[in-house]
Amino acid sequence: MSDSTGKLKLGALVALVVGSMIGGGIFSLPQNMAASAGVGAVLIGWAITAVGMLTLAFVFQTLANRKPDLDGGVYAYAKAGFGDYMGFSSAWGYWISAWLGNVGYFVLLFSTLGYFFPIFGEGNTPAAIIGASILLWAVHFLVLRGIKEAAFINLVTTVAKVVPLVLFALICLFAFRLDIFTADIWATGTPELGSVMNQVRNMMLVTVWVFIGIEGASIFSSRAEKRSDVGKATVIGFITVLLFLVLVNVLSLGVMTQPELAKLQNPSMAAVLEHVVGHWGAVLISVGLIISLLGALLSWVLLCAEIMFAAAKDHTMPEFLRRENANQVPANALWLTNAMVQIFLVITLFSSSTYLSLIYLATSMILVPYLWSAGYGFLLAWRGETYEQAAAERSKDLLIGGIALIYAIWLLYAGGVKYLLLSALLYAPGVILFAKAKHEIGQPIFTNVEKLIFAAVVIGAIVAAYGLYDGFLTL
């Protein structure tokens, strides 16, 4: 698990990647996908996603090996490639995405518990928010006891959450019927889904949401026992999760028809298994989801604190976020993170549309850090930096970096203008922390180019604020 110095071994790093990627998304995948695409579009979408996300995983692996001095993954790559403000924005965007996702996880967790205890309802009743708040601070104090201990618990929950997924895949494999799977491949019977291209685009944000966490090992690069393990953990974790996601999605489409799946309540995996084996199937998946969400919450609390701490260590974030407690846990970063989660949990009491909006907003916030990481991988190969004795590798990495960059840009397009504007609204206030960090080291806040970029962010934020006020943008 980890050596005497508290460094993380390969198994713990893989568990961080798998643990942060397998959260709640996979358990709702059959319904989420069927609601936006037919069988043919689903297969095309997975093929695009597999290639795009695999190239992104390879970019993280290459950067971990070629730039071993850069700790903290996504934010460090943006800073090295595109300057301080881009680095800060990546760390800030990633942090917001991570804790917004955690709020979504809490809502889904208590919504699932509502299956057994009706008092929790859809996860946003007063009882659910009180329960979520108690759990939030229990996780908080667990993490304060040490990263290594929390990473070990994450390893245990990762193993526990994979068991029901394997059982689901095996049972559905025997129940799979080709006539159901091929009945309406292009969803011509449900014209409201639109063209195949439209279906592929609509399922893309769902696929990004279930893959967030692919960068988990690179965020913890400074705590890894061996640097080479960071890249290995990223690729192993990605391939494992991709296999589970495609199996769950494709096998479900051979057990129930696309229109039937689209009408299911989430977690829809529970309803699919109940359809095959009866009530115990729904109970098994619900218990698996609860364990899965608890593990994912732990992974993401760790990632939230670590990204702020890593950015504070090199003065991208203010100094107060650098403080560690006696157990070497970034305590101030942890308090700030969980205070934000608590505030937003209370907000879910008053906003009915919060869960899905939070998930889409969390996804759009992470697209920018992914874009800069892919851009930096491409830039290194383009310039030939660190490739002085490796011409063949340079050509390969240039191609992989290019595909990852095109994919990252395409994801921004798939996300749409609405979420870009809402992201700007969340990116703009971060400048207060950026200015404080710059003031602490006596540097001017922006370079000339950064002034233009910040101006564009502010304009986007003003449009979004007016849109929310006027009603042409909604959360």
N, C-alpha and C positions, 0 to 999 in steps of 0.2 A: 504494500500500500504506500508507505513512505519510509524513508530511512531515518536514522537517528537525528538528523539535522532538520527534520520536518519537511524535507523536499518531497514533491509528488512524483510517484512512479508512473509508468505508462498506463497501468490499469486504472489508476485514479483519474488520469487525464482523459482516457477514453470514456470513463463513467461521467465525467463532467460534460463532455460533448453529447453523449447519448442522453444523459439525464436532463440536460437543458433543452435538447431538441424534442424528446418525447415528453410532452407535458399533457395538455388537454386536447390539443388539435387533432391528434390521430384518432381519439375516441369519438369525435364528431365528424370524422372524414367522410364516411359513406353518405350522410345526408348533405353535408356542405358541398361535396363534389356533384352529387346528383341534382342539386338545386340549380347548378350553373352550367352543367354540360352532360351530353350523352356519352355512351361508351367510346365511340370513335374519337371524339374530342378529348376525352379523359386520357386515352392512350397517347395521342399526339402531345398533349400537355405534359404528361409525365416524361416523355422522351426529351422534350425541350428542357424541362426542369432538371432532369438527370444530367444532361450535358452541361447546362449552365451552372448548376450548383457544384458539379464535380470539378469544373474548371476553377470555380471560386475556392473550393477545398484545396486544389493543387496550388493556387496562388498563395493561400495561407501557409501551405507546407513549404513552398519555395522561399517565401519571405522569412519564415522561421529559421531556415537553414542558411540563407544568404545574408541575412541581417540579424545575427544573433545578439547584437548590442541593443536592438530595439525591443524593449519590454512593453507589454500592454496591448499588443496586437493592433486592432482596427484603428485606434486613435494615433498610435505611434507612427503607423505607415502613412496616414494622412498628413501628419505633421512633417515627417521627413520629406515627403514628396511635394507637398503643396503649401507649406508654411504654417505658422503658429495658429492663425485663426481657423484654418481648415482642421488642424489637429484638435483644437479646442472644440470646434463644432461637432466633430466626430465623437469625441468623448461625451459631450453634452447630449447629443442626439441618441447615442447608444444607451446612456444612463436613463434618459427619459423613456425610451422604448422599453427597457428592461423593467423598470418599476411599474409602468403602465400595464405591461403584460402581466405582472404579478397581481395587480388589482383585478384584471380579467380572470386570472386563475382562482383567486379567492371567491369571486362571484360564481364561477363554474363549479368549484368544489362544494360550496354550500347549496347550490342548485341540485347537485348530485345527491347530497345528503338529504335534500328535500324529498327524494324518492322513498327514503326510509322514515324521515321525520317531516311531516307536512308543514310544521311551523317555520321551516327555512324557505319554503316557497321556491321562487325562481333564483334564490341566492341574493336578493336585495331587500329582504324584509328586515325590520329592526332586529329580530332574533339572529338572522344570518350575519348582519353587520357586527353585532356584539360578538358572536362566535368567531368571525373572521379577525376581529381586532385582538381578541385574546390569543388566537393562533399566531397572528403576526408578531406579537411581542414575545411569544414563547420561542419562535424561530430566531428572533433578534437576539435573545439572551443565549440561545444555543450557539449561534455563530460567534458571539463575543467570547465564548470559551476557547475558540481556536479554529483556524482554517482547516488544519489537518484533521481534527475530530469531525468537523462538519463534512469534509470531503469523504471521510470514511462512511458516515451515515448515508451520504449521497450514493456511494458505491452499493450499499445494501439495498436502498430503495430502487436503484436502477435495475438490479437483478430481480427484485420483487415485481416491478412493473412489466418486465419483459415476459414473465411467465403467462399471464392471461392473454397477451398478444400472440404468443406461440400456440396456445390452446385454441384461440379464435381461428387462426390460420389453418390449423390441422382439421378442425371440425368443419369449417366452411369449404375446405378442399374436397371433402367427401360429399358435401351437400351441393357442390357446384353443378349447375346445369347449363350446358352450352346453348340450349334453345332459348333460355331466359337471357343469357349474355348477348346473343346475336339477334334478338327479336327486333330491335330498332336502333341499330348501331349509330346512325347519324341524328337521332332524336327528331325525325321528321314528324312523329306523332305529337311532339310538344313544340310547336312553332314559336312559342313565346321565348324560347331559349335563344333564338336568333341563328345566324349563320355559324358554321363550324369555327371560323376564325374568331367570331364573337364569343363562342363558348370557351375556346381555348384561353382567350384573354381574361374572361371572367373567373376562370378557375385558378389563374396565376397568383392572385393575392393570397388565396388559401394555401397554395403550395409554398409560398414564401414564408407564411406564418408558421407552417409545420417544420420548416427547415431552420428557423432562427435558432441560434445556439451552435451553429457549425463552427463559429470562431471561438467557442468556449475555451479550448486548450490554449489558443494563442494569447488570450487575456491573462492567463496564469503562467505565461512563459518564464517569468522571473522566479517562480516557485517550483519549476520542473527540475527533476533530478538530472535529466539529460536533455539538452536543447533539441536533439534529433527526435526525441519522443513527442514533441509538440506537433510536428508535421504528421508523424505516423498516427497519433491519436485523432487528428482531424480527419484523415482519410478513412481510417478504420471505423470511426464513429459515423461518418457520413454514409458509407456503404451499408452498414448495419441498419441505420434508420431508413434509408431509401428502400431497402428490401422489405422492411415491415410496412412502410406506407403503401407501396405499390400492391403488396399482397392483400392488405386490409381493404383497399379501395377496389381492386379488380375482382377479388373473390366475392365481395358484397354484391357486385353487379351481376353475378351469376347465381345469387341466392334469391334476390328480390329485384323486380324491374326498376328502371330509373325513376318513373313517376312514383312508385311505392316508396322508394328510398327518400325521394325529395320531400315527402310528407311526414317523415319520421321526426320525433322529438329527439333532441340531443341529451345525453350521449347516444348517438344513433347506433354505434357498435352494439350496445346492450340490446336494442330492439331487434337487430339483425340476428344475434345469437339466440334471443328468445324465440324468434320465428323458427329457428332450426331445432332447438333442444328444449324449449319451454322456459318456465320462470327462472330456474336456477342459472340459466345463461345470462339473463339480465343482471342477476345479483353478482355473479362472477365478474362481469365487466365493470359494474358500478364500483365494486371493491377495488378492482385493478385501477380504475380511474382515480379513486381517492388516494391510493398509495402513490400513483404516478404524479398527481398534482402536488402532494406533500413533498415529494422528491424534487420536482421542478421548481417549486417555491424556494426550496433550500439552495438549489443551483443558482437561481437568478438573484437571490439576495447576496450570495457570494460574488457573483459577477458584477452586480451594481456597485458594491463597495470597492471591489478590486479596480475597476476602471477609473473611478474618481481618485483613488489612492495613487495608482500608477501615473495618472496625469498630474497630480499634485507633486509627485517626486521630482519631476523635471520642470516645475514652475509653470505648467500649462494651466493648472487649477491653483486656487489660493492655498497658502501654506497650512491653514487650519485643517484641511482635508488629508494632510500627510500624517496626522497624529495616530500612532498605534497604541493599543493598550499593552498590558504585561504579557498577553498571549500572542502578540504580534498580529493583532486584527486591527484593520483601519477603522477605529471606533467612530470618529466624527463622520466619516463618509457613510457609515452604517446608520447612524442616528438620522442624518439628513434624508437618506433614502427611505427609511421606514416611516419617517414623519410624513413624507409626501404620499406614501401608500395609504397611510391612515386618513389623511385629508380626503383623498379621492374615494376611499371606501365610504366615508360619510356622504360624499356627493352622490354616490350610486343610490342612496336612499331617495333622492329627489329627481333622479333622471332615469326614465324607463329604458331608453335606448342605449344605455351605457356599454353593455358587454361587447357587442359586435363592433360598435364604434371604437371602443378602446383597442380592440384587437387590430382593426384596420389602421388606426392612428399609430399604434405601436409598430406595426409593420412598415408604415411609410416613414417613420422616424429612423428606422434602421437601414433604409435603402441608401441614404447618403453615405454613412460610414462604409457600406459595402462597395459603393461606387468608387470612393477614394482608395480603398484597399486594392481593388482590381486595377485602378488607374496607376497606382504606384508599382504594382507588379509588372505592368506593361511598360512603364517608364524605365525601370531598371534594365529590362531586357533591351529596350529600344536604344538606350544610351550605351549599353554594354558594360555597365557598372557591375563589378564583382564577377564578370564573365571573361576576364582576360585570357584564361587558359581553357575556356569551355565554349567553343564556337557552336558545336552541335546542340549543346544544352540551351544556348541562347536562342537559337531558331525555334526550338520546341517551346520554350517559355514565352517567347514573343507571340506565338500562335495561341497558346493557352490563355495568356494575359489578354490578348485581343478578344477572344471569345467571351471571357469573363466580363470584360468591359462592355461589350455589346449587350450581353445579357443584363448587366446592371442598369444600363441606360433603358433597355426595353422594359424592365420592371418598373422604372419610374413612369414610363408611358402607360403601362398597364394599370398602375395605381391611380392615375388620373389627376387632373388639375386640382380638384377639391382637396385631396389629402396633401398635395404639395403646399397649398396655401395654408392649411391648418398646421402643417409642420413648421412653416415660417413663423406662425404665431407662437409656437413653443420654442423655436430656435432664438428668436429676437431677445427675450429677457436674459438669456445666458450671458450676454455681453457684460453684465454687472460683475459676474465672477471672473470673466476674462480680463476686464479692466483692473480688477483688484489684484489678480496674479501679476499683470504687467507692472502695476504700480509698486508691488513688493520688490521687484528686481530692477526698478528704475528705468524701464524701457518705455518708448512711446507705444500707445495701444495698437495702432494699425499701421501697416505699410500702405502705400498709395493704392495698390491693387486690392488689398483687403478692405479699404474704405468703400470701394465700388461694390464689392461682394456684400458687405454689411448693408449698404444702401438698398441693394436688391432684396435682401432678407426683410428689412424694415418695410419696404413697399408691399411685399407679399403679406407681411403681418397686418398692415393697415387694411389691405383689401379683405383679408380673412376676418378681421375684427368687424369691419363694416358689413361684410356678408352675413356674419352671425347675427348682427344687430338688425339688419334689414330683412333677413329670412331667406336670402338666395343661397346661403350656405347653412347646412345643418350638421350637428354632430350625430 
